[in-house]
Amino acid sequence: MKKAGLIIGVAIIVLVILSGMKNMIAKIAIEKASKAIVGLKLDIGSLNIGIIKTLTEVKDLRLYNPEGFEDKVMFDIPEIYVDYNLPEIFKGKIHLYDMKLDLKECVIAKNKDGKLNLDSLKAVQGSSARKRPNRESKEVAPDFQIDQLELKIGRVVFKDYSKGVTPYVLRFNVNLDEKYKNITDPNALVSLIVVKVVMNTGIGKLIKLDIAGLQDTIGNTLSSVQHIAGKTTSKVVDSAGKTLSNTAGKVTDKLKLSFGGK
């Protein structure tokens, strides 16, 4: 009996050690793969992959701005939960049954040279490149599928450093909570986040962004939207603390009409 208990104890310790190594290796792999897909440095605070259940928990994910921007972080994502298809992972396909992504804050910035940080994202660059004929090389996206995505967006901040040392700042409390189905391209996931950020704020009038190209990347994903938290609201506050929610609402409505009036 004592021998059996010892074996069980050793087995548990080995599983714990392997679990820790697995999480560490997966964390490094995800950070490198995400940089290859997104094009920017990405950091994960912690990652926990279930030993038995196919549930992965990602904590404190941050996507950083490229060099030349005052603000370090573009996306601040405290939590991501993923339930994945293990057999298809072994076959080389990234197939996620369910993904819950909580974007706490997105910072859209223009630097002193007038460059926009969103233009550094590969999904944004790709939307413009697809419009140019005779591309010399075609990048093949990995086999990728998300059956259902729950996307939350809390706050969006716009900072314009191109007018002087002190930036012009707008803050949008978006409070978006929506579900989407059948995302089959990693670029579509990034494009969806960018489009929803622009659609639900007044930033579209302040920046030059290829929204139509991003919409093409998303395809039919927008039409699958399911609102969870009711109608999204966008309260806007400028640098001086003045509320601009009415103005932002008008801009947002114009943007929504260009996407089919959803």
C-alpha positions in Angstrom: 0.0 0.0 0.0 2.8 2.4 0.9 4.6 1.6 -2.4 1.4 2.3 -4.3 1.0 5.6 -2.5 4.6 6.5 -3.3 4.1 5.8 -7.0 1.0 8.0 -7.1 2.8 10.8 -5.3 5.7 10.6 -7.7 3.3 10.6 -10.7 1.6 13.7 -9.4 4.9 15.5 -8.9 6.0 14.5 -12.4 2.7 15.8 -13.9 3.0 19.1 -12.1 6.6 19.5 -13.4 5.6 18.6 -16.9 2.6 21.0 -16.7 4.9 23.8 -15.7 7.3 23.1 -18.5 4.5 22.7 -20.9 3.1 26.1 -20.0 6.5 27.8 -20.2 7.2 26.2 -23.6 3.8 27.1 -24.9 4.1 30.6 -23.6 7.3 31.2 -25.6 5.9 29.5 -28.7 2.7 31.6 -28.6 4.6 34.8 -28.2 6.8 34.0 -31.1 4.0 32.8 -33.3 1.8 35.9 -32.5 4.7 38.2 -33.4 5.0 36.5 -36.8 1.2 36.9 -37.4 0.7 40.3 -35.9 4.1 41.8 -36.7 4.7 43.4 -33.2 6.2 42.4 -29.9 3.7 40.6 -27.7 4.1 39.6 -24.0 2.1 37.2 -21.9 2.0 37.5 -18.1 1.0 33.9 -17.5 -0.4 30.9 -19.4 -2.1 27.8 -18.0 -2.9 24.8 -20.2 -5.1 22.1 -18.7 -3.6 18.6 -18.4 -6.9 16.8 -19.0 -9.3 19.5 -20.2 -8.5 21.3 -23.4 -8.9 24.7 -21.8 -6.2 27.3 -21.9 -6.1 30.5 -19.8 -3.9 33.5 -20.8 -3.4 36.3 -18.4 -2.1 39.8 -18.9 -1.4 39.8 -22.6 0.1 43.0 -24.0 0.7 44.0 -27.6 3.4 46.7 -27.9 3.8 49.6 -30.2 6.7 49.7 -32.6 9.6 52.1 -32.0 8.9 55.8 -32.5 5.8 55.9 -30.4 5.5 57.5 -26.9 3.1 54.9 -25.6 4.5 51.4 -25.0 1.3 49.4 -25.2 -1.3 49.2 -28.0 -3.6 46.4 -26.7 -4.0 45.6 -23.0 -5.8 42.2 -22.7 -6.1 41.0 -19.1 -7.8 37.6 -20.0 -8.1 35.2 -22.8 -9.8 31.8 -22.5 -9.5 29.2 -25.2 -11.0 25.7 -25.7 -9.2 23.9 -28.5 -9.6 20.8 -30.6 -6.6 18.7 -29.6 -6.7 16.1 -32.4 -6.6 18.8 -35.1 -3.8 20.6 -33.2 -1.7 17.5 -33.6 -2.5 17.6 -37.4 -1.2 21.1 -37.7 -4.5 23.0 -37.7 -5.3 25.7 -35.1 -8.9 24.8 -34.4 -10.5 26.6 -31.4 -14.0 25.6 -30.3 -14.4 28.7 -28.2 -12.4 31.8 -27.5 -13.1 34.6 -25.0 -11.1 37.7 -25.4 -11.3 40.7 -23.0 -9.6 43.8 -24.4 -9.4 46.2 -21.5 -7.9 49.1 -23.4 -6.8 49.9 -26.9 -4.5 52.9 -27.5 -4.6 54.3 -31.0 -1.7 56.7 -31.5 -0.3 59.1 -34.0 3.4 59.9 -33.3 5.1 63.2 -33.9 5.7 62.3 -37.5 2.0 61.6 -38.1 2.4 57.8 -38.4 -0.4 55.7 -37.0 0.4 52.7 -34.8 -2.4 50.6 -36.3 -0.5 50.7 -39.6 2.2 48.5 -38.1 -0.2 45.5 -37.8 0.2 42.9 -40.5 -3.5 42.6 -40.9 -3.8 46.3 -41.7 -0.8 46.2 -44.1 -2.3 43.1 -45.7 -5.6 44.8 -46.4 -3.8 47.4 -48.4 -1.5 45.0 -50.1 -4.4 42.9 -51.4 -5.6 45.9 -53.4 -2.3 46.0 -55.3 -2.2 43.8 -58.4 0.7 41.5 -59.3 2.1 40.8 -55.9 5.4 39.0 -56.2 4.8 36.7 -53.2 1.8 35.4 -51.6 1.8 34.5 -47.9 -0.1 31.4 -47.0 -2.1 31.8 -43.8 -1.9 28.8 -41.4 -4.9 26.4 -41.2 -6.9 28.3 -38.6 -10.5 28.3 -37.3 -12.4 29.7 -34.4 -15.9 28.3 -34.1 -17.1 31.0 -31.7 -15.4 34.2 -30.4 -16.7 36.3 -27.5 -15.1 39.7 -27.8 -15.2 42.4 -25.1 -13.8 45.9 -25.6 -13.7 48.2 -22.6 -12.0 51.5 -23.4 -10.3 53.0 -26.5 -7.9 55.9 -26.2 -6.8 58.1 -29.1 -3.6 60.1 -28.8 -2.3 62.5 -31.4 1.3 63.7 -30.9 1.6 65.2 -34.3 0.3 68.6 -33.2 2.9 69.3 -30.5 4.6 68.0 -27.4 1.3 67.6 -25.5 -0.9 65.1 -27.3 -4.6 65.6 -28.1 -6.4 62.8 -26.2 -9.8 61.3 -26.6 -11.1 58.5 -24.4 -14.0 56.3 -25.5 -15.8 54.0 -23.0 -17.0 51.5 -25.5 -18.2 48.6 -23.3 -18.7 46.2 -26.2 -19.6 42.6 -25.6 -20.4 40.5 -28.7 -20.1 37.0 -30.1 -19.0 36.0 -33.6 -18.8 32.7 -35.4 -16.6 30.9 -37.9 -13.4 33.0 -38.1 -11.0 31.2 -40.5 -8.1 33.5 -40.8 -5.8 34.9 -38.0 -5.7 38.2 -39.8 -9.5 38.3 -39.7 -9.3 38.1 -35.9 -7.0 41.2 -35.7 -9.0 43.0 -38.4 -12.2 42.4 -36.5 -10.8 43.9 -33.4 -9.6 47.0 -35.3 -12.9 47.4 -37.2 -14.9 47.2 -34.0 -12.7 49.7 -32.3 -13.1 52.2 -35.2 -16.9 51.5 -35.7 -17.7 52.1 -32.1 -15.8 55.4 -31.7 -15.3 58.7 -33.5 -11.7 57.9 -34.5 -12.5 57.1 -38.1 -12.7 60.8 -38.9 -9.3 61.4 -37.3 -7.2 58.8 -39.0 -6.6 57.3 -42.4 -7.3 53.6 -42.3 -8.3 51.1 -45.0 -11.6 50.1 -43.4 -12.9 48.6 -46.7 -9.9 46.4 -47.0 -10.2 45.2 -43.4 -13.9 44.5 -44.0 -12.9 42.2 -47.0 -10.6 40.3 -44.6 -13.4 39.7 -42.2 -15.8 38.5 -44.8 -19.1 37.3 -43.4 -17.9 37.4 -39.7 -19.6 40.7 -39.0 -23.0 39.4 -40.1 -22.7 36.6 -37.5 -22.6 39.1 -34.6 -24.7 38.4 -31.5 -24.9 41.2 -29.0 -24.6 40.0 -25.4 -24.6 43.2 -23.3 -27.2 45.0 -25.2 -26.6 48.1 -27.3 -23.0 49.3 -27.2 -22.5 52.8 -25.9 -19.6 55.1 -26.4 -19.0 57.9 -23.9 -16.2 60.2 -25.2 -14.1 62.4 -23.0 -11.4 64.8 -24.5 -8.1 66.0 -23.0 -9.8 68.7 -21.0 -12.4 66.3 -19.5 -15.2 67.6 -21.8 -17.8 64.9 -22.7 -18.2 64.6 -26.5 -20.6 61.6 -26.6 -23.1 63.2 -29.0 -20.5 64.0 -31.6 -18.9 60.6 -31.4 -22.3 59.0 -31.8 -22.9 60.7 -35.1 -19.5 59.6 -36.4 -20.1 56.1 -35.2 -23.5 55.9 -37.0 -21.9 56.9 -40.3 -19.3 54.2 -39.9 -21.9 51.6 -39.1 -23.9 52.4 -42.2 -20.9 51.6 -44.4 -20.9 48.0 -42.9 -24.5 47.2 -43.8 -26.3 49.1 -41.0 -25.7 46.5 -38.4 
